[in-house]
Amino acid sequence: MTDNNDVYVSDVWNKSISRLSPSGSVSPVFSTAPLVPVGICQTMDGGLLFTLGDTESDFHQPNSDSRRLMRHVTLNGDVIREYEYHEDGQTRLFAMPDKVTQNGNTDICVINTTSEATSELLILSFSGSLKSVYPKQEHRHKFFLRDVVCDSYRNIIVSEAQKSSVHLLSSDGEFMRFLLTENQVNHPHSVSLKKSTLWIGDDDGRVKVFQYNPYTKV
């Protein structure tokens, strides 16, 4: 959702970005074909940042011809920057980038799906360099991160579906504590935060609403 209350949506089937106006009308804004858009967020400069992938190669095992990237654009779709490779220009950043958000320090937080049941959080500088990965290497086979948001303190909140938990991380991706556990949420997927209200969409098709304060239990 942008500052003027327009909602931008990634349309997988039509390979496009569409806009939902406050009046309820839906209109395509620009095409992403042949790539499929997935996660989307507004950037601090008023543009859009979204993740993209091709459909020609294995979903989690990109080959030399695959495209797996993030794209920073204006609201009209004019490309400002693409994030696809490490600074060497050859090593891929992503297996399959999914949900994305920008933190208040301009860092970009991306869920990178590495298999059907595993994913990790990549924290990139706005210039595109990889700053950190959550969780640590030895724990990545245990986590299936599904969504990410950031609070006004620049903390990072991620939902983890396998173990039914929501994690609070520092801005550099260090684990701080569990916000929610399986007693409160069931395989959480979607996450949204507005001021002190936290919405969690779970595996049962329910949305739960919590009062959020990073310094006390939700």
Secondary structure, 3 states (H helix, E strand, C coil): CCCCCCEEEEECCCCEEEEECCCCCEEEEEECCCCEEEEEEECCCCCEEEEEECCCCCCCCCCCCCCEEEEEECCCCCEEEEECECCCCCCECCCCEEEEEECCCCCEEEEEECCCCCEEEEEECCCCCEEEEECCHHHHHHCCEEEEEECCCCCEEEEECCCCEEEEECCCCCEEEEEECCCCCCCCCEEEEECCEEEEECCCCCEEEEECCCCCCC
